[in-house]
Structure formats: C-alpha cells, structure tokens
Amino acid sequence: MPEPSAERETSRQKISRLEAENKVLKVQLAEAIKESGIDSLTGLPNRKFLSMELERQLALVSREGGCVAVAIIDLDEFKKVNDTYGHPQGDAVLKGFANRANLHTRPSDIFGRWGGEEFLAVFSAPEGMNVEEVKIIILKRYHEMLIDLNRTGKKDDFIPQTISIGCVVIDSKFDSSLLEVIAAADAELYKSKTNGKNMTSIVSYPN
C-alpha cells in the first residue's frame, strides 16, 4: 500500500499538471480568438480584422471615389481608472464604451478595438465632405454619447470618462499606405491629447 505522503504528492502533481494544461488551453483559446478577428474582451473586431477592412475601404475609395474617415478613439486617463478602481472595473469601462459606441455605428461602417484603451472607427462619406462636417458626425456619435460610465450599477455611482479622437478624412486622390494613414490619425490624436483631451482633432489627408 502506498505511503499517504506519496499519494498526496501524486495528487499535487496531477493538480499541477492540470493547471499547466489549463494555462496552455487558455493561451491557445486566446490565439484562436485573435486569429478569428474578434477581441475577446469586447466582442468587437480586433486590430487584425480592422486592418484588413481598412485596406479594403482605402482600395474602394481609390477605385470608385468618395471619402473615408479614419478615427482613432482613446479613453482619457484610462490608467487612472485601473489604478483607482482596479482592472475588473477598467474592463467594465472598456466594455461599456464599446457597447454604447457600437450602437451608434452604422451597419456599413467599421468599429472595433484597436488595442488597449484605443478604438478605431472607419466610415464612408460622400466625395467632397469637408472636415467640419465629419467632425459634427463624430461629436454626435461619440463625444455626446460618452459622458459617464456607470461603475457599479447603483444610482449616482459613476466613473466620469472622456475620450480624445484623432481623425483623418481621405479622398480618392490619396496615395498612401495603411501605416501612413494610421500614423496620420495617430498624430491628430496626439494633438487632442496635448491640447487638453476630451476633444477631436481632424484633418484632410493628405493635406
């Protein structure tokens, strides 16, 4: 008959092996979700899917005309949310924003999580639409929608959450790569951040 200590050791080994296998399965599941084009936290399209769709939109504009607006949306001071309320509440803020913003996105547009606290919105517009007209659309869709995100579900218990946006409006005359378009939108986001946050910076591209 095996010694009790040996049985206990065997049980510990089995538990350790199962825990290790579970970790591997979780990593494999995360990779599968990533490859599927879906962000596991929000259920929105992820960077891989967004990049492919943006490439398609840019090719369409180049071929058939029209305009496309590319906006990077960043949740202001998001690190403070995680530090103050904890990562589970930070995740709740991300999911809350994702759900609300997605409701304001037309079926023909693209909206997803670019990474971290950044989201990407891509929407088509008629040829010749100027940046101020696009800015009005963005303000109505996102800034006016996002005032507070409820932290606990209780009345009057909120995390105030603002957003900054950098956007470029591209017409059929552009001749740039996907990376250059994203870099231009990111530069506009930087302007919004350095000018006080909670605002949109937008430019025609190339200007």
GIZI-V432950 format. One record per residue. RES is the residue in three letters. D_LAST is the distance of its C-alpha to the last C-alpha in whole Angstrom. Layout:
# GIZI-V432950
res=RES d_last=D_LAST
res=RES d_last=D_LAST
This chain:
# GIZI-V432950
res=MET d_last=83
res=PRO d_last=79
res=GLU d_last=79
res=PRO d_last=77
res=SER d_last=75
res=ALA d_last=74
res=GLU d_last=73
res=ARG d_last=71
res=GLU d_last=69
res=THR d_last=69
res=SER d_last=67
res=ARG d_last=65
res=GLN d_last=64
res=LYS d_last=63
res=ILE d_last=61
res=SER d_last=59
res=ARG d_last=59
res=LEU d_last=58
res=GLU d_last=55
res=ALA d_last=54
res=GLU d_last=53
res=ASN d_last=52
res=LYS d_last=49
res=VAL d_last=48
res=LEU d_last=48
res=LYS d_last=46
res=VAL d_last=43
res=GLN d_last=44
res=LEU d_last=43
res=ALA d_last=40
res=GLU d_last=39
res=ALA d_last=40
res=ILE d_last=38
res=LYS d_last=35
res=GLU d_last=35
res=SER d_last=36
res=GLY d_last=32
res=ILE d_last=33
res=ASP d_last=33
res=SER d_last=37
res=LEU d_last=36
res=THR d_last=34
res=GLY d_last=35
res=LEU d_last=31
res=PRO d_last=29
res=ASN d_last=29
res=ARG d_last=26
res=LYS d_last=27
res=PHE d_last=27
res=LEU d_last=24
res=SER d_last=23
res=MET d_last=24
res=GLU d_last=23
res=LEU d_last=20
res=GLU d_last=20
res=ARG d_last=22
res=GLN d_last=19
res=LEU d_last=17
res=ALA d_last=19
res=LEU d_last=20
res=VAL d_last=17
res=SER d_last=16
res=ARG d_last=20
res=GLU d_last=20
res=GLY d_last=17
res=GLY d_last=16
res=CYS d_last=14
res=VAL d_last=14
res=ALA d_last=14
res=VAL d_last=15
res=ALA d_last=16
res=ILE d_last=18
res=ILE d_last=21
res=ASP d_last=23
res=LEU d_last=27
res=ASP d_last=27
res=GLU d_last=30
res=PHE d_last=31
res=LYS d_last=33
res=LYS d_last=35
res=VAL d_last=36
res=ASN d_last=38
res=ASP d_last=39
res=THR d_last=41
res=TYR d_last=42
res=GLY d_last=42
res=HIS d_last=40
res=PRO d_last=42
res=GLN d_last=40
res=GLY d_last=37
res=ASP d_last=37
res=ALA d_last=38
res=VAL d_last=35
res=LEU d_last=33
res=LYS d_last=35
res=GLY d_last=35
res=PHE d_last=31
res=ALA d_last=31
res=ASN d_last=33
res=ARG d_last=32
res=ALA d_last=28
res=ASN d_last=29
res=LEU d_last=31
res=HIS d_last=28
res=THR d_last=27
res=ARG d_last=27
res=PRO d_last=29
res=SER d_last=26
res=ASP d_last=24
res=ILE d_last=24
res=PHE d_last=25
res=GLY d_last=26
res=ARG d_last=27
res=TRP d_last=25
res=GLY d_last=27
res=GLY d_last=29
res=GLU d_last=28
res=GLU d_last=24
res=PHE d_last=24
res=LEU d_last=21
res=ALA d_last=20
res=VAL d_last=19
res=PHE d_last=19
res=SER d_last=18
res=ALA d_last=17
res=PRO d_last=18
res=GLU d_last=15
res=GLY d_last=14
res=MET d_last=14
res=ASN d_last=12
res=VAL d_last=11
res=GLU d_last=14
res=GLU d_last=16
res=VAL d_last=15
res=LYS d_last=16
res=ILE d_last=20
res=ILE d_last=20
res=ILE d_last=20
res=LEU d_last=22
res=LYS d_last=25
res=ARG d_last=25
res=TYR d_last=25
res=HIS d_last=25
res=GLU d_last=28
res=MET d_last=29
res=LEU d_last=30
res=ILE d_last=32
res=ASP d_last=35
res=LEU d_last=36
res=ASN d_last=40
res=ARG d_last=41
res=THR d_last=45
res=GLY d_last=45
res=LYS d_last=47
res=LYS d_last=47
res=ASP d_last=45
res=ASP d_last=44
res=PHE d_last=40
res=ILE d_last=38
res=PRO d_last=35
res=GLN d_last=32
res=THR d_last=28
res=ILE d_last=25
res=SER d_last=21
res=ILE d_last=18
res=GLY d_last=15
res=CYS d_last=13
res=VAL d_last=10
res=VAL d_last=10
res=ILE d_last=9
res=ASP d_last=11
res=SER d_last=13
res=LYS d_last=11
res=PHE d_last=10
res=ASP d_last=12
res=SER d_last=12
res=SER d_last=15
res=LEU d_last=16
res=LEU d_last=17
res=GLU d_last=13
res=VAL d_last=12
res=ILE d_last=15
res=ALA d_last=14
res=ALA d_last=10
res=ALA d_last=12
res=ASP d_last=15
res=ALA d_last=13
res=GLU d_last=13
res=LEU d_last=16
res=TYR d_last=17
res=LYS d_last=16
res=SER d_last=18
res=LYS d_last=21
res=THR d_last=21
res=ASN d_last=21
res=GLY d_last=24
res=LYS d_last=23
res=ASN d_last=24
res=MET d_last=21
res=THR d_last=17
res=SER d_last=14
res=ILE d_last=11
res=VAL d_last=7
res=SER d_last=5
res=TYR d_last=5
res=PRO d_last=4
res=ASN d_last=0
